[in-house]
């Protein structure tokens, strides 16, 4: 009897599921990885600036940290490198995607597209992107 009580006291809380279904998650999934990334950068910027913003009018199925974790997973698996992350950060802070039609932004647009294509796969698995 005491052993069972000790097991319950020392039991870990249930882990958050790795792959969640968008239909089962509260909130509205993003339409694509770019929308999720711009939302993430906006939320991280507000957090950094100390804004008490509630995160917008639409409830989302994740936290900004969930999207960053997916990006970190890609980096650790060597699916993206630091140049991809730098482009995502720089253009995410601007709130626009680089334009491949503009010669000065062509390389950034290529890296942007590669990173978001790979990120979208993970975000779909987790139900963050519909």
N, C-alpha and C positions, 0 to 999 in steps of 0.2 A: 504494500500500500504506500509506504513512504517512498519507495523507488519510483513508482508511477507519478507521485506528486512532484518529486525532484525532476523527473524528465519533463513534466509540463512546465515547471518553472524555468528550466534551462533550455527549453525548446526555442529554436529560432523562429521568428515570424516567417510566414509564407513569403517566398521570393516572388518578385514581380515577374510575370511571364515574359519570356524573351521575345516571342513573336505574338503580337496582339492583333486581333482582328478589328478592322476599322468599324464594323457594324457593332461590335461588342464594346468598343471604347467610347467613353463619353466625349462629345465634341465632334466638330466637322473636320474631316481629313482635308489635306491640301490637294490641289489639283495636279501639282507637279513639284519636283524638287526645288526649282527656282523660287516658287512661292514660299515653300517651307524655309528655304535659306534666307530670303529677305525678311520673313517674319522672325526668324531666329536672330539675325543680326540686329533688327530693331529692338527686340526684347533684351539682348545682351547689352546694347548701347544704353538703353534706359536703365538697366541694372547698374551699369558702370557709373552712369551720371547720378545715381541715387534717386531716380524718379520712382515715385510710388505708383506708377501706372499699373492698372489691373491686367494688362496683357491684351487689351482689345475687346471688341464687342462680341466676337465669335469665339466660342469655346473650342479649344483645339485638343486633339487626342494625345498630346505630349507636352513636355516642357522643352524650353530651348536647349537644355542640357542633353536631352535625348538625341536631338539632331547632331549636336557636337560630338556625342559619343559615337554615333554612326560614322561621322567623319574621321574620328580617331581610329575606329576599327579599320577603315579603309587605309589609313596611313600605316598602321601597325602590320597590316597584311600586304603592304607595299603595292597597293592598287592606285594610290596617289602619292605624290611627294610634297615637299614643302612649297614648291612653286605653285602647285595647285591650290594649296591652302592660302597662300599669300594673295593669289588672284581672287579667291572666294572672299577673303576678308576685305580687301581693298574695294572691290566692286560691290560687295554686300553693304559696306558702310555708305557707299554712294547711293545705293538703292536702285541701281540700274545695271543691266548686263552689258558687257563690252560689245561693241559693234564690229563684226568681222569685216564689214564693208569699209571701215576706216583703217587705213594702213597702220597707224600707230597702235591700234587696238587689236590687230589681227592675231598676234600671238596670245594675248590675254583671252581673246574669245575662244581660241582653240583649247586652252587649258581650262577655261570656265566650262565649256561643253563637256570635256572629258570628265571633269570632277563631278558635275551634276548628273551625268549619265550613270556613273558608278554609285553615286550617293542615292539616286532615285531607287535603285534596286533594293538597297537595304531599307529605305524608308517605306517602300511598298510592303516588304516582308513584315515590318512592324506595324503596319496599318496607319502610318502617319500620312502617307500619300495614297490617294484613292486610285 
